[in-house]
Amino acid sequence: MYSKEESQRLKREFWIDFADKYPRKWVLYDTKIKDFSFKFYVDNKKAQVLIDIEHRNDDKRIVYFEKLESLKHILEDDFVKDLVFEKNFVLENGKTISRVWVEKTDISVSNKKYWEEIFEFFHEKMHNIEMFYFEYGDYIRDLEINT
């Protein structure tokens, strides 16, 4: 068991090593849609690549989610398999968002032997989500086009 400081140092080292191995600018928050972002998440049980839709207006949040859902077969067949789609995902703070994600389990950020596996997972899945977004982003961004 690591102290809080050791755990923070290890996570910082993890992200620095990831950035060194894959030195590129990820889309992440630069989607051109307010409160629509791509995220990496890792802890001592799982690694996830996420699409979070956190729009304050629930109607808009749901429209964006349904647009993604309408492209689910394309997204899964051509880009990323085994995605989970959740229209009303409740965060720990009680906020409801929409989330689409893929995860890898049975790994640990605290164990360096898993880092390469996590790095590869992050790179492959996020790259593919970005490629999907580059192709279908105009449709997703345009709220005038119905799902």
C-alpha atoms as a printed R data frame, in Angstrom:
    type eleno elety resid chain resno       x      y       z
1   ATOM     1    CA   MET     A     1   0.000  0.000   0.000
2   ATOM     2    CA   TYR     A     2   1.349  3.354  -1.027
3   ATOM     3    CA   SER     A     3   1.121  6.577   0.946
4   ATOM     4    CA   LYS     A     4  -0.927  9.361  -0.619
5   ATOM     5    CA   GLU     A     5   2.268 11.142  -1.692
6   ATOM     6    CA   GLU     A     6   3.773  7.979  -3.216
7   ATOM     7    CA   SER     A     7   0.538  7.257  -5.049
8   ATOM     8    CA   GLN     A     8   0.436 10.801  -6.463
9   ATOM     9    CA   ARG     A     9   4.096 10.575  -7.514
10  ATOM    10    CA   LEU     A    10   3.471  7.236  -9.231
11  ATOM    11    CA   LYS     A    11   0.431  8.595 -11.110
12  ATOM    12    CA   ARG     A    12   2.411 11.667 -12.186
13  ATOM    13    CA   GLU     A    13   5.209  9.385 -13.414
14  ATOM    14    CA   PHE     A    14   2.626  7.242 -15.249
15  ATOM    15    CA   TRP     A    15   1.215 10.238 -17.167
16  ATOM    16    CA   ILE     A    16   4.697 11.581 -17.963
17  ATOM    17    CA   ASP     A    17   5.753  8.163 -19.296
18  ATOM    18    CA   PHE     A    18   2.558  7.927 -21.350
19  ATOM    19    CA   ALA     A    19   3.153 11.375 -22.855
20  ATOM    20    CA   ASP     A    20   6.766 10.448 -23.629
21  ATOM    21    CA   LYS     A    21   5.723  7.232 -25.355
22  ATOM    22    CA   TYR     A    22   2.872  8.869 -27.323
23  ATOM    23    CA   PRO     A    23   3.911 12.509 -27.773
24  ATOM    24    CA   ARG     A    24   0.911 13.960 -29.522
25  ATOM    25    CA   LYS     A    25  -1.899 16.381 -28.869
26  ATOM    26    CA   TRP     A    26  -5.119 14.527 -28.109
27  ATOM    27    CA   VAL     A    27  -8.499 16.113 -28.853
28  ATOM    28    CA   LEU     A    28  -9.784 15.633 -25.268
29  ATOM    29    CA   TYR     A    29 -11.602 18.907 -24.465
30  ATOM    30    CA   ASP     A    30 -11.118 20.519 -27.892
31  ATOM    31    CA   THR     A    31 -14.200 18.950 -29.505
32  ATOM    32    CA   LYS     A    32 -15.829 22.287 -30.411
33  ATOM    33    CA   ILE     A    33 -18.860 21.184 -28.368
34  ATOM    34    CA   LYS     A    34 -19.380 22.730 -24.948
35  ATOM    35    CA   ASP     A    35 -19.118 20.112 -22.178
36  ATOM    36    CA   PHE     A    36 -18.455 17.262 -24.651
37  ATOM    37    CA   SER     A    37 -15.044 15.729 -24.033
38  ATOM    38    CA   PHE     A    38 -12.833 12.693 -24.395
39  ATOM    39    CA   LYS     A    39 -11.024 11.476 -21.292
40  ATOM    40    CA   PHE     A    40  -8.518  8.945 -20.063
41  ATOM    41    CA   TYR     A    41  -9.109  7.326 -16.675
42  ATOM    42    CA   VAL     A    42  -7.005  4.811 -14.783
43  ATOM    43    CA   ASP     A    43  -6.962  3.482 -11.226
44  ATOM    44    CA   ASN     A    44  -5.876  0.260  -9.558
45  ATOM    45    CA   LYS     A    45  -8.660 -1.821 -11.114
46  ATOM    46    CA   LYS     A    46  -9.311 -0.504 -14.608
47  ATOM    47    CA   ALA     A    47  -8.349  1.817 -17.432
48  ATOM    48    CA   GLN     A    48 -11.042  3.633 -19.417
49  ATOM    49    CA   VAL     A    49 -11.316  5.804 -22.481
50  ATOM    50    CA   LEU     A    50 -14.430  7.942 -22.123
51  ATOM    51    CA   ILE     A    51 -16.682 10.258 -24.044
52  ATOM    52    CA   ASP     A    52 -18.403 12.441 -21.462
53  ATOM    53    CA   ILE     A    53 -21.353 14.676 -22.295
54  ATOM    54    CA   GLU     A    54 -21.851 17.022 -19.364
55  ATOM    55    CA   HIS     A    55 -24.036 19.735 -20.891
56  ATOM    56    CA   ARG     A    56 -26.033 21.636 -18.274
57  ATOM    57    CA   ASN     A    57 -29.090 21.554 -20.515
58  ATOM    58    CA   ASP     A    58 -30.396 17.986 -20.239
59  ATOM    59    CA   ASP     A    59 -32.211 18.209 -23.568
60  ATOM    60    CA   LYS     A    60 -28.987 19.110 -25.399
61  ATOM    61    CA   ARG     A    61 -27.030 16.488 -23.453
62  ATOM    62    CA   ILE     A    62 -29.518 13.833 -24.520
63  ATOM    63    CA   VAL     A    63 -29.526 14.974 -28.166
64  ATOM    64    CA   TYR     A    64 -25.728 14.683 -28.305
65  ATOM    65    CA   PHE     A    65 -25.912 11.262 -26.675
66  ATOM    66    CA   GLU     A    66 -28.617 10.080 -29.076
67  ATOM    67    CA   LYS     A    67 -26.513 11.261 -32.014
68  ATOM    68    CA   LEU     A    68 -23.673  9.060 -30.767
69  ATOM    69    CA   GLU     A    69 -26.130  6.249 -30.171
70  ATOM    70    CA   SER     A    70 -27.440  6.591 -33.744
71  ATOM    71    CA   LEU     A    71 -23.869  5.985 -34.940
72  ATOM    72    CA   LYS     A    72 -23.275  3.085 -32.540
73  ATOM    73    CA   HIS     A    73 -22.999  0.397 -35.221
74  ATOM    74    CA   ILE     A    74 -20.505  2.422 -37.239
75  ATOM    75    CA   LEU     A    75 -18.538  3.332 -34.123
76  ATOM    76    CA   GLU     A    76 -18.377 -0.274 -32.918
77  ATOM    77    CA   ASP     A    77 -17.945 -1.957 -36.314
78  ATOM    78    CA   ASP     A    78 -15.294  0.392 -37.681
79  ATOM    79    CA   PHE     A    79 -13.589  2.035 -34.709
80  ATOM    80    CA   VAL     A    80 -13.993  0.680 -31.137
81  ATOM    81    CA   LYS     A    81 -15.597 -2.569 -30.001
82  ATOM    82    CA   ASP     A    82 -17.219 -3.288 -26.623
83  ATOM    83    CA   LEU     A    83 -18.401  0.243 -25.884
84  ATOM    84    CA   VAL     A    84 -20.818  0.929 -23.057
85  ATOM    85    CA   PHE     A    85 -23.474  3.596 -23.712
86  ATOM    86    CA   GLU     A    86 -25.180  5.151 -20.692
87  ATOM    87    CA   LYS     A    87 -27.598  8.021 -21.233
88  ATOM    88    CA   ASN     A    88 -27.918  8.883 -17.536
89  ATOM    89    CA   PHE     A    89 -24.646  8.155 -15.774
90  ATOM    90    CA   VAL     A    90 -24.464  9.521 -12.224
91  ATOM    91    CA   LEU     A    91 -21.067 10.784 -11.101
92  ATOM    92    CA   GLU     A    92 -19.855 10.458  -7.495
93  ATOM    93    CA   ASN     A    93 -20.839 14.094  -6.895
94  ATOM    94    CA   GLY     A    94 -24.450 13.307  -7.904
95  ATOM    95    CA   LYS     A    95 -24.297 15.062 -11.283
96  ATOM    96    CA   THR     A    96 -25.986 13.215 -14.148
97  ATOM    97    CA   ILE     A    97 -24.087 13.093 -17.426
98  ATOM    98    CA   SER     A    98 -24.170 10.905 -20.510
99  ATOM    99    CA   ARG     A    99 -21.175  8.642 -21.020
100 ATOM   100    CA   VAL     A   100 -19.806  6.268 -23.611
101 ATOM   101    CA   TRP     A   101 -16.756  4.279 -22.671
102 ATOM   102    CA   VAL     A   102 -14.565  1.267 -23.201
103 ATOM   103    CA   GLU     A   103 -12.519 -0.268 -20.423
104 ATOM   104    CA   LYS     A   104  -9.754 -2.697 -19.669
105 ATOM   105    CA   THR     A   105  -9.938 -4.441 -16.313
106 ATOM   106    CA   ASP     A   106  -7.492 -6.409 -14.182
107 ATOM   107    CA   ILE     A   107  -4.747 -3.811 -14.416
108 ATOM   108    CA   SER     A   108  -3.274 -1.353 -11.914
109 ATOM   109    CA   VAL     A   109  -1.697  2.056 -12.334
110 ATOM   110    CA   SER     A   110   0.296  1.352  -9.152
111 ATOM   111    CA   ASN     A   111   2.031 -1.627 -10.745
112 ATOM   112    CA   LYS     A   112   4.491 -0.619 -13.458
113 ATOM   113    CA   LYS     A   113   4.274 -4.046 -15.078
114 ATOM   114    CA   TYR     A   114   0.837 -3.000 -16.416
115 ATOM   115    CA   TRP     A   115   1.861  0.386 -17.752
116 ATOM   116    CA   GLU     A   116   2.757 -0.710 -21.263
117 ATOM   117    CA   GLU     A   117  -0.552 -2.558 -21.560
118 ATOM   118    CA   ILE     A   118  -2.451  0.515 -20.347
119 ATOM   119    CA   PHE     A   119  -0.500  2.823 -22.672
120 ATOM   120    CA   GLU     A   120  -1.318  0.645 -25.676
121 ATOM   121    CA   PHE     A   121  -4.980  0.436 -24.663
122 ATOM   122    CA   PHE     A   122  -5.197  4.213 -24.219
123 ATOM   123    CA   HIS     A   123  -3.444  4.942 -27.501
124 ATOM   124    CA   GLU     A   124  -5.463  2.490 -29.605
125 ATOM   125    CA   LYS     A   125  -8.886  3.313 -28.184
126 ATOM   126    CA   MET     A   126  -8.485  7.098 -27.985
127 ATOM   127    CA   HIS     A   127  -6.936  7.251 -31.449
128 ATOM   128    CA   ASN     A   128  -9.890  5.304 -32.868
129 ATOM   129    CA   ILE     A   129 -12.443  7.467 -31.042
130 ATOM   130    CA   GLU     A   130 -10.743 10.555 -32.441
131 ATOM   131    CA   MET     A   131 -10.756  9.103 -35.966
132 ATOM   132    CA   PHE     A   132 -14.497  8.430 -35.579
133 ATOM   133    CA   TYR     A   133 -15.023 11.987 -34.330
134 ATOM   134    CA   PHE     A   134 -13.027 13.518 -37.181
135 ATOM   135    CA   GLU     A   135 -15.289 11.681 -39.613
136 ATOM   136    CA   TYR     A   136 -18.661 12.229 -37.900
137 ATOM   137    CA   GLY     A   137 -18.040 15.343 -35.761
138 ATOM   138    CA   ASP     A   138 -19.944 17.718 -38.052
139 ATOM   139    CA   TYR     A   139 -23.061 15.564 -37.700
140 ATOM   140    CA   ILE     A   140 -22.640 15.297 -33.914
141 ATOM   141    CA   ARG     A   141 -22.029 19.053 -33.483
142 ATOM   142    CA   ASP     A   142 -25.018 20.170 -35.568
143 ATOM   143    CA   LEU     A   143 -28.073 20.155 -33.319
144 ATOM   144    CA   GLU     A   144 -30.257 21.098 -36.272
145 ATOM   145    CA   ILE     A   145 -29.724 17.646 -37.806
146 ATOM   146    CA   ASN     A   146 -32.027 15.205 -36.069
147 ATOM   147    CA   THR     A   147 -30.934 11.759 -35.014
